[in-house]
Amino acid sequence: MKVSVFGLGYVGSVSAACLAVRGHQVIGVDVNPTKVELITKGQAPVVEERIGELTAEMVATGRLTATTDVAAAVRDTEISLVCVGTPSAPNGSLSTTYLQRVAEQIGDVLAELPRWHTVVFRSTMLPGTCTSLLMPILEKASGKSAGIDFGVAVNPEFLREGSSVRDFFDPPKTVIGVLDSTSADQVAALYAGLPGKVFRVPIAVAEMAKYADNAFHGLKIAFANELGAICRALGVDSHQMMDIFLADRKLNISPAYLRPGFAFGGSCLPKDLRGLVYAARRADVAVPLLSHVLPSNEEHLRRAFDLVTAGGERRIGLFGLSFKPGTDDLRESPLVELAERLLGKGYDLRIYDANVALSRLMGANREYVESRLPHLGDLLCDSVQEVLAHAEVCVVGCAEPEVLAALNTAGDRRIVDLVRLPDAPARRADPGYVGLGW
């Protein structure tokens, strides 16, 4: 295809050269004449592994050129990739100045263009930026309608400085925020044949994907660094320890625990986190990340309580009580904590959990629940229907088949979903349904 790339920084320079390598005809566009002149001479405007030689090769073949002329670049191409910077202000807010300027410039050209052209935003931007800010600018400047007269898509990049050329040709995934199918097909064609799964998703999901990645990367680095500080203070080889941690691909380095849901609990995670933070404190090691994991979990539980009580109803039905489905372990279960708070505020509560029977609870498990819910025997019901008949609000803490079946007969009762029910996307249109993190 014929492609124009706006912004010749790291992302734009790499995208332009690598797309040219893949056989596309690419025009780089930048307001800085020095960058344009460098590419015209076959020199990369950034220092990056392999980018210098690729730029020289592609300029020599004629598949890569550069210009400061926005109108010429848009007129001579089918698709424009916007890769301009989105710097943050000292307070963390996102600057969209460059995005807005490029959108207006491209829109002005689209006004006179008698054919379809697709505008693809590759810059990192918060959800809502494209549809609420940039698309209206394009439509106002062009006098045309997005998705009807011209295309729009969001295609976040996942390139690491230092290995961005390798990352371009061997991506972990390709994400396409879709407004119209024509544009989505064009973007997919740019990367046809590259490895990694292709995700066609709503525009806001595509915008958020890059933030999720970078937040997790920062979290991982901070996690490893704080563990390293504790290990050093306790005389432990942190790299030996992390070799063991990284060897676990079932739980540690995996999709496990990475689905938004309810708060965590159980006999291990809270206890071990408290113990680790205590050990760090005794060793005079500051661990701000680890020390705030439990407060973060507590805040999530508070959000659930607020959702349950928001409607003013007094009769609550709780489905699920153990900390993990399929067990009867109530130790530090967030559902036990939620039940305790509801009772403490005077709510009329009934509970169903097929795996929890007071007569079978033993040892530390029984001691724990007796200290938190001393009247559990009066709250537990033998059937889902008994809880449903009592409830004005159904709080879903498990997804057992009998619970799912009962919820389909819940009528106009309010449903607070803590587990993301299988039909949650369809239920979201129901004013009586609310999900905890979706």
C-alpha positions as CSV (number, residue, x, y, z in Angstrom):
1,M,0.0,0.0,0.0
2,K,0.9,3.7,-0.1
3,V,1.4,4.9,3.4
4,S,2.2,8.2,5.0
5,V,3.7,8.2,8.5
6,F,3.3,11.4,10.6
7,G,5.9,12.0,13.2
8,L,9.5,10.7,12.7
9,G,10.5,10.0,16.2
10,Y,11.3,6.5,17.4
11,V,7.9,5.0,16.6
12,G,7.4,6.8,13.3
13,S,11.0,6.3,12.0
14,V,10.9,2.6,12.8
15,S,7.3,2.1,11.5
16,A,8.2,3.9,8.3
17,A,11.4,2.0,7.5
18,C,9.9,-1.4,8.5
19,L,6.8,-0.9,6.5
20,A,9.0,0.0,3.5
21,V,10.9,-3.3,4.1
22,R,7.6,-5.1,3.8
23,G,7.1,-3.7,0.4
24,H,4.8,-0.7,1.1
25,Q,5.5,2.7,-0.5
26,V,6.1,5.0,2.5
27,I,6.3,8.8,2.9
28,G,7.5,10.1,6.3
29,V,6.1,13.4,7.4
30,D,7.5,15.7,10.1
31,V,7.4,19.5,10.9
32,N,11.1,19.3,11.7
33,P,13.0,19.8,8.4
34,T,16.2,18.3,9.9
35,K,14.5,14.9,10.3
36,V,13.1,15.1,6.8
37,E,16.5,16.0,5.4
38,L,18.2,13.1,7.3
39,I,15.8,10.5,5.9
40,T,16.1,12.0,2.4
41,K,19.9,11.4,2.7
42,G,19.2,7.8,3.8
43,Q,20.0,8.5,7.5
44,A,17.8,7.7,10.4
45,P,16.8,10.6,12.7
46,V,17.0,8.3,15.8
47,V,19.7,5.9,17.1
48,E,18.3,2.4,17.2
49,E,19.6,-1.1,16.4
50,R,19.4,-1.7,12.6
51,I,17.3,1.3,11.8
52,G,20.2,3.1,10.2
53,E,20.9,0.4,7.6
54,L,17.2,-0.2,6.9
55,T,16.6,3.5,6.4
56,A,19.5,3.7,3.9
57,E,18.4,0.6,2.1
58,M,14.8,1.7,1.7
59,V,15.6,5.2,0.6
60,A,18.0,3.8,-2.0
61,T,15.2,1.6,-3.3
62,G,12.8,4.6,-3.5
63,R,10.3,2.9,-1.2
64,L,10.9,5.4,1.6
65,T,10.8,9.2,1.2
66,A,10.2,12.1,3.5
67,T,8.5,15.5,3.4
68,T,7.2,18.4,5.4
69,D,4.2,18.8,3.0
70,V,1.2,17.3,4.7
71,A,-1.2,17.8,1.8
72,A,1.1,16.1,-0.7
73,A,1.7,13.1,1.7
74,V,-2.1,12.5,2.2
75,R,-2.9,13.0,-1.4
76,D,-0.3,10.5,-2.5
77,T,-1.2,7.7,0.0
78,E,-4.1,5.5,0.9
79,I,-3.5,5.4,4.6
80,S,-1.9,7.7,7.2
81,L,-0.3,6.5,10.4
82,V,-0.2,9.2,13.1
83,C,2.9,8.6,15.4
84,V,3.3,12.0,16.9
85,G,4.2,12.4,20.6
86,T,1.8,12.7,23.5
87,P,3.9,14.0,26.3
88,S,2.6,14.3,29.8
89,A,2.3,17.4,31.9
90,P,3.9,17.5,35.4
91,N,0.5,16.6,36.9
92,G,0.3,13.5,34.7
93,S,-2.3,14.8,32.2
94,L,-1.9,13.9,28.6
95,S,-0.9,16.5,26.0
96,T,-2.9,16.0,22.8
97,T,-1.6,19.2,21.1
98,Y,0.3,17.4,18.4
99,L,-2.4,14.9,17.7
100,Q,-5.0,17.7,17.4
101,R,-2.8,19.6,15.0
102,V,-2.1,16.6,12.8
103,A,-5.8,15.6,12.8
104,E,-6.8,19.1,11.7
105,Q,-4.1,19.2,9.0
106,I,-5.2,15.8,7.6
107,G,-8.9,16.8,7.8
108,D,-8.2,19.9,5.7
109,V,-6.7,17.6,3.0
110,L,-9.6,15.1,3.2
111,A,-12.0,17.9,2.4
112,E,-10.7,18.0,-1.1
113,L,-9.9,14.3,-1.5
114,P,-12.4,12.6,-3.8
115,R,-11.6,9.1,-2.5
116,W,-11.4,7.0,0.6
117,H,-8.5,7.6,3.0
118,T,-7.8,5.9,6.3
119,V,-6.4,7.8,9.3
120,V,-4.7,5.4,11.8
121,F,-3.7,6.7,15.3
122,R,-0.6,4.9,16.5
123,S,0.3,7.4,19.3
124,T,-0.4,6.4,22.9
125,M,-3.6,8.1,24.1
126,L,-6.2,7.6,26.8
127,P,-9.5,5.9,26.0
128,G,-12.0,8.3,24.5
129,T,-9.3,10.5,22.9
130,C,-10.0,9.2,19.4
131,T,-13.8,9.2,19.3
132,S,-14.4,12.3,21.5
133,L,-11.6,14.5,20.4
134,L,-9.8,13.5,17.2
135,M,-12.6,12.2,15.1
136,P,-14.7,15.4,15.6
137,I,-11.6,17.4,14.6
138,L,-11.2,15.3,11.4
139,E,-15.0,15.6,10.6
140,K,-15.1,19.4,11.2
141,A,-12.0,20.1,9.1
142,S,-13.1,17.8,6.3
143,G,-16.8,18.3,6.3
144,K,-17.1,14.5,6.0
145,S,-18.2,11.7,8.3
146,A,-15.8,9.2,9.9
147,G,-16.5,5.6,8.9
148,I,-18.6,6.7,5.9
149,D,-16.5,9.1,3.9
150,F,-13.1,8.3,5.4
151,G,-11.7,5.6,7.7
152,V,-10.4,5.8,11.2
153,A,-8.6,3.2,13.3
154,V,-6.4,3.0,16.4
155,N,-3.3,0.8,16.2
156,P,-1.1,1.1,19.3
157,E,2.5,0.2,19.1
158,F,4.4,-2.2,21.4
159,L,7.9,-1.4,20.4
160,R,10.8,-1.3,22.9
161,E,13.5,1.3,22.3
162,G,16.7,-0.6,21.6
163,S,14.9,-3.6,20.0
164,S,12.1,-1.9,18.1
165,V,13.0,-3.2,14.7
166,R,13.0,-6.8,16.0
167,D,9.7,-6.1,17.9
168,F,8.1,-4.7,14.7
169,F,8.9,-7.9,12.7
170,D,8.2,-10.2,15.6
171,P,5.3,-8.6,17.5
172,P,3.6,-10.3,20.5
173,K,0.3,-9.1,19.1
174,T,-1.3,-6.7,16.8
175,V,-4.2,-4.5,18.1
176,I,-6.6,-2.8,15.8
177,G,-9.3,-0.4,17.2
178,V,-12.1,-0.7,14.8
179,L,-14.6,2.0,13.7
180,D,-15.3,0.5,10.2
181,S,-14.4,-2.8,8.6
182,T,-12.6,-1.2,5.6
183,S,-10.1,0.6,7.8
184,A,-9.6,-2.5,10.0
185,D,-8.8,-4.6,6.9
186,Q,-6.3,-2.0,5.6
187,V,-4.5,-1.9,9.0
188,A,-4.4,-5.7,9.2
189,A,-3.0,-5.9,5.6
190,L,-0.1,-3.7,6.7
191,Y,1.1,-6.4,9.0
192,A,-0.1,-9.5,7.1
193,G,2.1,-12.5,7.8
194,L,3.7,-11.3,10.9
195,P,3.5,-13.5,14.0
196,G,1.3,-12.8,17.0
197,K,-2.5,-12.8,17.4
198,V,-4.5,-10.0,15.8
199,F,-7.1,-8.4,18.0
200,R,-9.9,-6.4,16.4
201,V,-11.5,-4.5,19.2
202,P,-13.5,-1.4,20.0
203,I,-11.4,1.8,19.7
204,A,-11.4,2.5,23.5
205,V,-10.1,-1.0,24.2
206,A,-7.3,-0.5,21.7
207,E,-6.4,2.8,23.3
208,M,-6.3,1.2,26.8
209,A,-4.2,-1.8,25.7
210,K,-0.9,0.2,25.7
211,Y,-1.6,1.6,29.2
212,A,-2.3,-1.9,30.6
213,D,1.0,-3.1,29.2
214,N,3.1,-0.3,30.5
215,A,1.4,-0.2,33.9
216,F,2.2,-3.9,34.3
217,H,5.7,-3.5,33.1
218,G,6.3,-0.8,35.8
219,L,4.6,-3.0,38.4
220,K,6.9,-5.9,37.5
221,I,10.0,-3.8,37.8
222,A,9.0,-2.3,41.1
223,F,8.0,-5.7,42.4
224,A,11.3,-7.2,41.5
225,N,13.3,-4.3,42.9
226,E,11.4,-4.3,46.2
227,L,11.9,-8.1,46.5
228,G,15.6,-7.5,45.7
229,A,15.9,-5.0,48.5
230,I,14.3,-7.3,51.0
231,C,16.5,-10.2,49.8
232,R,19.7,-8.1,50.2
233,A,18.7,-7.1,53.7
234,L,18.0,-10.7,54.7
235,G,21.1,-12.1,53.0
236,V,19.3,-13.9,50.2
237,D,20.5,-14.1,46.6
238,S,17.7,-12.3,44.8
239,H,18.6,-13.6,41.4
240,Q,18.6,-17.2,42.5
241,M,15.3,-16.6,44.2
242,M,13.8,-15.0,41.0
243,D,15.0,-17.9,38.9
244,I,12.7,-20.1,40.9
245,F,9.9,-17.6,40.7
246,L,10.2,-17.4,36.9
247,A,10.3,-21.1,36.4
248,D,6.6,-21.3,37.4
249,R,4.7,-20.8,34.1
250,K,1.4,-22.0,35.5
251,L,0.8,-19.3,38.0
252,N,3.6,-16.7,38.2
253,I,4.3,-16.0,34.5
254,S,0.9,-16.7,33.0
255,P,-2.6,-15.4,32.6
256,A,-3.4,-16.6,36.1
257,Y,-4.8,-13.9,38.4
258,L,-4.9,-11.3,35.5
259,R,-8.7,-11.1,35.1
260,P,-10.5,-8.2,36.9
261,G,-12.7,-9.7,39.6
262,F,-13.3,-9.5,43.4
263,A,-10.7,-9.0,46.1
264,F,-8.3,-11.8,46.9
265,G,-8.3,-13.7,50.2
266,G,-7.6,-17.2,51.6
267,S,-5.1,-18.5,54.1
268,C,-1.9,-17.7,52.0
269,L,-1.9,-14.4,50.1
270,P,-3.0,-11.9,52.8
271,K,-0.9,-13.7,55.5
272,D,2.2,-13.9,53.4
273,L,2.0,-10.3,52.2
274,R,1.7,-9.1,55.7
275,G,4.6,-11.2,56.8
276,L,6.8,-10.0,53.9
277,V,6.0,-6.4,54.6
278,Y,6.7,-6.9,58.3
279,A,10.1,-8.5,57.5
280,A,11.0,-5.6,55.3
281,R,10.0,-3.1,58.0
282,R,12.1,-4.9,60.6
283,A,15.0,-4.7,58.2
284,D,14.4,-1.0,57.6
285,V,13.6,-1.6,53.9
286,A,11.0,0.6,52.4
287,V,8.6,-1.3,50.1
288,P,5.9,1.2,49.0
289,L,4.5,-1.1,46.3
290,L,4.2,-4.3,48.4
291,S,3.0,-2.4,51.5
292,H,0.1,-1.0,49.5
293,V,-1.1,-4.3,47.9
294,L,-3.3,-5.2,50.9
295,P,-4.7,-1.6,51.2
296,S,-5.5,-1.8,47.4
297,N,-7.3,-5.1,48.0
298,E,-9.2,-3.5,50.9
299,E,-10.2,-0.6,48.6
300,H,-11.6,-3.1,46.1
301,L,-13.7,-4.7,48.8
302,R,-15.0,-1.3,49.8
303,R,-16.1,-0.7,46.2
304,A,-18.0,-4.0,46.2
305,F,-19.8,-3.0,49.5
306,D,-20.7,0.4,48.0
307,L,-22.2,-1.3,45.0
308,V,-24.3,-3.6,47.1
309,T,-25.7,-0.9,49.3
310,A,-26.1,1.8,46.7
311,G,-29.7,1.1,45.9
312,G,-31.0,1.3,49.5
313,E,-32.5,-2.2,49.6
314,R,-32.2,-4.0,53.0
315,R,-32.6,-7.7,52.1
316,I,-29.4,-9.1,50.6
317,G,-28.8,-12.5,49.1
318,L,-25.2,-13.6,48.9
319,F,-24.3,-16.5,46.5
320,G,-20.9,-17.9,47.5
321,L,-18.9,-17.5,50.7
322,S,-15.6,-19.4,50.5
323,F,-12.5,-17.6,49.2
324,K,-12.3,-19.9,46.2
325,P,-15.1,-21.8,44.4
326,G,-15.2,-25.5,44.9
327,T,-13.8,-25.3,48.4
328,D,-15.1,-24.6,51.9
329,D,-12.2,-22.6,53.0
330,L,-13.5,-19.4,54.6
331,R,-10.2,-18.1,56.0
332,E,-9.8,-14.4,55.1
333,S,-12.4,-14.9,52.4
334,P,-13.4,-11.5,51.0
335,L,-17.0,-12.7,50.8
336,V,-17.0,-13.4,54.6
337,E,-15.6,-9.9,55.1
338,L,-18.4,-8.5,52.8
339,A,-21.0,-10.4,54.8
340,E,-19.6,-9.2,58.1
341,R,-19.8,-5.6,56.9
342,L,-23.3,-5.9,55.7
343,L,-24.4,-7.5,59.0
344,G,-22.6,-4.8,60.9
345,K,-24.7,-2.2,59.0
346,G,-27.9,-3.9,59.8
347,Y,-28.7,-5.5,56.5
348,D,-30.9,-8.6,56.4
349,L,-28.6,-11.2,54.9
350,R,-29.0,-14.8,53.6
351,I,-26.2,-16.9,52.1
352,Y,-25.9,-19.9,49.8
353,D,-22.7,-21.8,49.2
354,A,-23.1,-25.4,48.1
355,N,-19.7,-26.3,49.6
356,V,-20.1,-24.7,53.0
357,A,-21.9,-26.6,55.8
358,L,-21.4,-25.4,59.4
359,S,-21.3,-29.0,60.6
360,R,-18.4,-29.9,58.4
361,L,-16.2,-26.9,59.2
362,M,-13.2,-27.8,61.3
363,G,-10.1,-26.5,62.9
364,A,-8.7,-23.0,62.0
365,N,-11.4,-22.7,59.3
366,R,-14.2,-23.1,61.8
367,E,-12.5,-20.9,64.4
368,Y,-12.1,-18.1,61.8
369,V,-15.7,-18.0,60.7
370,E,-17.0,-18.2,64.3
371,S,-14.9,-15.1,65.1
372,R,-16.2,-13.2,62.1
373,L,-19.7,-14.6,61.5
374,P,-20.8,-16.2,64.8
375,H,-24.3,-16.6,63.6
376,L,-23.5,-18.2,60.3
377,G,-25.8,-21.1,60.9
378,D,-28.8,-18.7,60.9
379,L,-27.6,-17.1,57.6
380,L,-26.8,-20.2,55.5
381,C,-29.7,-21.5,53.4
382,D,-30.0,-25.0,51.9
383,S,-31.0,-23.9,48.4
384,V,-30.5,-21.1,45.9
385,Q,-34.2,-20.6,45.7
386,E,-34.5,-19.8,49.4
387,V,-31.9,-17.1,49.1
388,L,-33.5,-15.7,45.9
389,A,-36.9,-15.6,47.6
390,H,-35.4,-13.5,50.4
391,A,-33.3,-11.1,48.4
392,E,-34.0,-7.7,47.0
393,V,-30.3,-7.6,45.9
394,C,-28.5,-10.7,44.6
395,V,-24.7,-10.5,45.2
396,V,-23.0,-13.1,43.0
397,G,-19.7,-14.4,44.4
398,C,-19.7,-17.7,42.6
399,A,-20.8,-19.0,39.2
400,E,-22.1,-22.5,40.1
401,P,-24.7,-23.8,37.6
402,E,-27.6,-23.7,40.1
403,V,-26.8,-20.1,40.8
404,L,-26.7,-19.1,37.1
405,A,-30.0,-20.9,36.6
406,A,-31.6,-19.0,39.5
407,L,-30.3,-15.6,38.4
408,N,-32.2,-16.1,35.1
409,T,-35.4,-16.0,37.1
410,A,-34.3,-13.1,39.3
411,G,-36.9,-10.8,37.7
412,D,-36.4,-7.1,38.6
413,R,-34.0,-7.8,41.5
414,R,-30.8,-5.9,41.4
415,I,-27.8,-8.1,40.6
416,V,-24.2,-7.2,41.8
417,D,-21.8,-9.3,39.9
418,L,-18.4,-10.0,41.6
419,V,-17.3,-12.8,39.3
420,R,-18.2,-11.7,35.8
421,L,-21.1,-13.9,34.8
422,P,-20.9,-15.8,31.5
423,D,-23.6,-13.5,30.0
424,A,-22.2,-10.3,31.6
425,P,-21.8,-8.5,28.3
426,A,-25.5,-9.0,27.5
427,R,-26.6,-8.2,31.1
428,R,-24.8,-4.8,31.0
429,A,-27.8,-3.3,29.2
430,D,-30.1,-4.2,32.1
431,P,-30.4,-1.3,34.5
432,G,-30.7,-3.7,37.4
433,Y,-27.3,-5.3,36.7
434,V,-23.9,-3.9,37.8
435,G,-20.4,-5.5,37.5
436,L,-17.6,-4.8,39.9
437,G,-14.9,-4.1,37.3
438,W,-16.6,-4.4,33.9
